[in-house]
């Protein structure tokens, strides 16, 4: 296989992955909305833009983003929504970190669906997981703006 064929195969794989991510987001977004609706996220001041900035920074990653969310929970003067508990036990920050971790299963399934003949590539899974997390947080930021505009969770 020559270099042109390899580049073509790589582009085709990337397009398949992007399409699979888009399809998977159709299932992930309602679950994200369900999580957001379980907590009081109607606060006017949204902390999600900062989290999204961390998540999309080229030198960042999944663990850095999760650590930043945990930092927000412990930080003095942090937005109260991080400490909100839906069930009286689990904080929103903790639940969000758990949801980010669960996206790894979606990432693995996406990579497996693209090439079921070969074992999943760990680097590819990591890249897809990162992309899913970024999309998840971006959609969460937009949904929180909606909740703030509506004045509460419905």
Secondary structure, 3 states (H helix, E strand, C coil): CCHHHHHHHHHHHHHHHHHHHHHHHHHHHHHHHHHHHHCCCCCCCCCHHHHHHHHHCCCCCHHHHHHHHHHHHHCCCCCHHHHCECCCCCEHHHHHHHHHHHHHHHHHHHHHHHCCCCCCCHHHHHHHHHHHHHHHHHHHHHHHHHHHHHCCCC
